Amino acid sequence: MKKVFISSTYKDLKHHRTEIWKRIQNLDIEVLGMENFGARKSSPLETCLEEVDRSDIYIGIISMCAGTIHSELKKSYTELEYQRALEKGKDIWIYLIDENDGVIKAGDIEFGERQEYLKKFKERLKSHTVDFFIDEKNLAEKIFKKLKSVAPKIKKLAKRPQQLECTIFKFKSKRYKWYIFMSFYNQLPYEIFSGINDDDYNGILLPQSVSNGIVIESQETKNIKRYDFQYINKRGYKTTLEGINYPFIPTISSYDKQITKLLQNNVSLLVILEVLREMLVEDEEQKIWKKNLTQIIRRFK
C-alpha cells in the first residue's frame, strides 16, 4: 500500500484538504498528514518530518500563504517538509494555486516579507514538474487521477446490495458521543462507518432511541459513492441521514475503510481482531474507538 504525505498550510487550505480526503477515500492508499497526527511526545516539526520519512509520495500544495515559520530555522513547515522529502528521495508532486484564475480569498493572501519568502519558495518548487489548481474540487480531482494510476481503487469480491440492514453501536469519550454504523450481509458484519454526535463539529444528529435501520448506497457523482442511514421515526415515517461515510475524523475514516475491506473479503473475524490489536493509535479518541470496535466485533466471532 502506497503511503502519501500531504503537505500544505492549514488555515487557507483546510477545505481543499477535506475535499482531497473525500475524493480519494476509495483508493487503496494510506494518507499521512496533519489530520492523523493526534497527540505525540515529539515536537510538531519532528512529527511532520517523521511522517515524511514514512511516505512514498510527497504532495506539496501551495496557495498564497507561507504558513508557520520555524523560529530558529527561518523556514516554513511546508518548506522544511519539502526539503526532507527531497533529501530522502521521495516521489514529489507539487500543486500551486493558479494566481490568475484561481479562487483565492482576500484574507488568505499574505503580503510584505512573507509574500517575498513564498515567491522564492515557489520558484524553487518549479524545478519539479508543477501542476496548477483553481479551487478545491479541481485540486482533488487532479490528485485523485494521479494517485489512481499508482493505487487502483479497492476491488470487492461481491457487489454490495444497494440496501443493507444496519445496527448502531454507541459509546462515549470525554469529548464526543460516538456512533459506529455496522451493516450486515448474509447476517455477518460487512462494513462500518464511524461518526460523532457533535453539531459544532458537523457531526451526526441522531435520536438516542434509534439503534437500527438500513444503509443505502448511492452514486453521488461519477466517481464518488455516498452512504445514507435510513430509519423509521416514532411517528412511523422514514427519516434519512445522508453521508454517514463523510470523514468526520479522517484517521478513523481511514481505519473504517481498512476494516471494511477485510470484512467484505470474508477475512476471519479473529484475524480482524488481531489487526485491530496491532493497529498503532496514539490519540486518545483513536484509542477509545479501537477499544470499543474490538468489543463490538468480538460479539460476532
KEKE-703810 format. One record per residue (C-alpha): z, y, x. Coordinates in pm, 1 decimal. Each point is the difference from the previous one (the first is absolute). Layout:
KEKE-703810
Z  Y  X
...
end
This chain:
KEKE-703810
0.0  0.0  0.0
-103.5  337.8  140.8
276.3  257.7  48.3
-99.8  360.3  -71.8
202.1  307.0  98.9
-66.1  309.9  -211.6
83.1  323.4  182.8
3.3  340.4  -169.2
217.5  292.9  -88.9
188.8  -58.3  -324.5
49.2  324.0  -192.9
-369.6  81.6  -36.5
-130.2  -357.4  -10.9
257.7  -193.1  -205.4
-240.0  -33.2  -295.9
-270.2  -121.4  236.5
234.4  -265.7  137.4
92.3  -115.5  -351.6
-367.5  -24.9  -95.9
-72.6  -205.4  313.5
283.8  -242.8  -79.8
-129.8  -35.6  -354.2
-360.9  -53.8  107.4
59.5  -260.3  273.2
277.4  -199.0  -168.4
-225.4  -301.7  -63.9
-107.3  -35.9  361.7
161.7  -264.9  216.5
148.3  244.8  252.2
342.6  124.8  101.6
29.8  376.8  -20.0
239.0  172.1  239.1
110.0  357.9  -52.2
285.1  230.2  -94.9
33.7  -159.3  -345.2
118.3  -320.7  168.8
246.8  135.6  253.1
323.8  -7.0  -198.6
327.0  41.6  188.4
-13.9  -80.6  371.9
218.7  61.9  304.1
-293.3  128.9  204.8
-103.9  366.3  -10.3
-286.7  104.9  -232.6
-240.4  26.3  293.9
103.7  -337.8  142.8
-45.3  -155.8  -343.0
-351.5  144.8  -32.5
-101.6  -118.9  345.6
143.2  -347.1  -60.4
-219.1  -32.8  -308.0
-305.9  124.0  189.4
69.2  -272.9  257.5
5.5  -262.7  -276.7
-328.4  112.2  -151.4
-355.9  -117.7  58.5
-161.7  310.5  -149.3
116.8  360.6  24.3
-121.1  225.8  -283.3
52.4  370.7  70.2
-35.2  238.7  -294.2
0.9  371.0  77.7
-25.9  294.5  -238.0
115.4  358.4  65.4
365.0  -55.8  97.9
129.0  -90.0  346.0
318.0  -146.4  -147.2
322.3  -60.9  190.6
-12.9  101.4  368.3
225.5  -192.4  237.2
242.8  254.2  146.1
-16.5  -134.8  357.3
-350.7  -143.1  26.1
-158.9  300.0  -180.6
-244.5  -228.2  -180.5
-21.2  -96.0  -366.1
111.7  -345.7  -110.3
-357.4  -64.7  -110.3
-135.9  77.1  347.6
270.1  -209.4  167.2
-86.5  -293.6  -227.8
-369.3  44.2  80.2
76.7  22.1  371.9
197.7  -327.1  -18.2
-285.6  -173.3  -184.7
-240.9  121.4  268.2
225.5  -124.2  281.0
39.6  -341.5  -165.3
-373.9  -41.8  -59.1
23.9  -13.3  -379.1
-303.3  22.8  -225.3
6.5  370.2  -96.7
-143.8  140.5  -326.0
14.2  377.1  -50.7
-41.2  187.2  -329.6
-6.0  381.2  -6.3
0.7  228.3  -304.2
-338.7  161.6  -65.5
95.0  361.8  67.6
-302.8  131.1  -193.4
-5.8  -214.6  -314.6
340.0  -169.0  3.5
272.1  59.5  -260.1
275.0  184.2  188.3
298.6  176.7  -156.9
77.8  342.6  144.6
361.0  -102.5  64.4
-117.4  -293.4  210.3
-175.2  215.9  261.1
186.9  98.6  316.0
-81.2  311.2  200.7
66.2  157.0  338.6
108.3  -218.1  290.6
22.3  -311.0  -216.4
-358.4  46.9  -114.3
-116.3  36.3  360.3
192.4  -313.6  94.7
-158.8  -194.2  -284.5
-348.7  125.0  90.7
37.2  -129.8  357.7
133.3  -333.7  -126.0
-297.4  -40.2  -234.8
-241.4  69.9  284.6
170.1  -273.3  198.8
-37.8  -241.5  -291.1
-373.8  65.2  -18.3
-43.4  -210.0  313.4
7.1  -284.1  -256.7
-244.1  -59.8  -283.5
157.4  219.5  -269.2
-45.7  -15.6  -376.7
73.7  288.9  -236.2
162.3  -7.5  -344.7
-2.2  240.0  -294.4
303.7  -110.5  -202.0
242.4  -292.0  -38.8
-234.4  -224.5  -200.2
-287.4  58.6  240.1
227.9  -82.5  294.0
144.1  -312.9  -163.1
-348.1  -130.1  -81.1
-123.5  54.4  356.6
301.9  -181.2  146.6
-26.6  -281.6  -255.9
-365.4  -66.9  80.4
63.3  -10.4  373.5
312.2  -216.6  -29.5
-182.4  -236.5  -235.3
-240.7  -81.9  282.7
286.9  -126.5  217.4
238.9  -126.2  -269.8
-171.2  -159.1  -303.5
160.2  14.9  -339.9
253.2  -267.1  -83.7
-173.9  -292.3  -168.8
191.5  -196.8  -260.5
-48.9  -369.3  -65.5
-15.1  44.0  -375.5
-105.8  288.0  -220.2
298.0  175.8  -153.2
7.4  -0.5  -381.1
-17.1  351.2  -142.0
345.9  -38.5  -153.4
303.0  -182.1  136.9
348.4  -48.4  -141.2
254.7  203.5  192.4
376.2  6.4  49.9
181.7  306.2  133.5
287.0  -41.3  242.9
232.6  296.6  46.9
249.0  95.9  269.1
157.4  314.4  144.6
48.3  161.2  337.7
204.0  310.6  75.8
-315.7  208.3  -39.9
-221.6  -173.6  -257.1
-20.5  -230.8  -297.1
-257.6  -261.2  101.2
-246.0  -204.6  -204.4
-194.3  -305.3  113.5
-279.8  -95.3  -239.0
-75.7  -369.6  51.7
-309.8  -142.1  -168.6
-41.9  -372.0  -71.0
-307.0  -227.3  3.0
36.2  -362.8  -115.3
372.7  74.2  -31.7
30.6  76.1  373.3
58.5  337.8  172.7
-341.8  151.3  74.8
41.9  366.6  99.8
266.4  266.9  43.5
8.2  377.6  -32.0
311.2  191.0  107.8
87.2  340.6  -140.2
287.6  239.8  -52.1
149.4  169.8  -303.5
2.0  358.3  124.9
-192.7  273.2  -178.8
51.6  246.6  286.7
-178.9  -243.7  231.7
-286.5  -65.2  -243.1
162.7  -332.6  -73.3
-9.8  -229.1  -303.4
159.0  104.0  -328.8
78.8  -317.1  -191.0
269.2  -70.8  -264.0
281.9  -210.3  142.2
-35.5  -242.1  -291.6
-349.8  -105.8  108.1
-13.2  -316.0  212.2
-326.6  -170.8  -98.9
-360.5  87.4  -71.8
-346.9  -47.7  143.9
-177.6  141.2  306.3
-358.8  102.2  -69.2
-259.3  28.4  276.5
-267.7  266.2  -40.9
-271.0  153.1  218.0
103.7  361.3  61.8
-305.5  76.4  213.7
-270.8  -214.4  157.4
228.6  -103.3  285.9
352.0  56.1  -133.4
187.1  -224.2  -244.0
291.1  125.7  -205.2
284.3  -203.9  -144.9
174.0  112.1  -319.7
315.2  -138.9  -159.6
-0.6  -33.5  -379.0
298.6  -82.1  -219.9
98.4  9.6  -367.8
243.1  282.5  -72.6
288.1  -16.0  -247.2
-224.9  129.1  -280.9
-244.6  -282.9  59.1
-274.0  205.5  164.7
-177.9  -79.7  324.6
98.7  239.1  279.0
-190.0  10.1  328.1
130.7  117.4  335.2
-299.7  69.1  220.9
-35.7  -53.2  373.5
299.6  -213.6  95.5
-189.3  -88.1  319.9
20.5  363.8  116.3
163.3  6.3  348.3
329.3  167.3  -102.0
138.2  -95.8  341.0
-300.4  -92.9  217.0
185.6  -243.6  225.6
129.4  -199.6  -296.2
-345.5  3.8  -161.4
-140.8  -144.6  322.2
259.1  -279.5  -9.1
-78.5  -59.5  -369.2
-363.2  -63.9  89.5
94.7  -244.9  275.2
231.2  -201.2  -225.7
-254.6  10.6  -284.9
-271.1  -134.1  230.9
223.9  -296.3  86.2
83.9  -63.2  -366.5
-365.3  13.5  -106.6
-99.2  -248.7  269.3
256.0  -256.4  -118.8
215.7  26.8  310.2
328.7  -185.3  -42.5
285.4  219.1  -121.1
210.9  -144.3  282.6
-254.9  138.0  247.0
1.0  337.5  -177.6
378.8  9.4  21.1
-28.4  -67.9  373.0
-252.4  284.6  32.7
243.4  230.2  -180.0
285.2  -112.5  223.6
-200.2  87.0  312.4
-135.9  326.7  -139.3
126.9  289.0  214.1
142.3  283.6  -207.0
201.7  293.4  129.4
37.5  244.0  -288.8
295.6  -63.0  -232.8
-223.7  6.6  -309.9
-226.7  -263.3  156.4
301.5  -221.6  76.4
120.8  20.3  -360.8
-350.8  -74.5  -128.9
-34.9  -298.9  234.1
338.7  -142.5  -98.6
-69.6  23.2  -372.7
-357.7  -131.3  19.6
127.9  -298.4  198.0
255.5  -73.9  -273.8
-269.6  31.7  -268.4
-243.8  -239.7  169.1
275.6  -255.5  59.6
27.7  -40.8  -377.9
-344.2  -158.1  -15.3
-3.6  -233.8  303.8
end
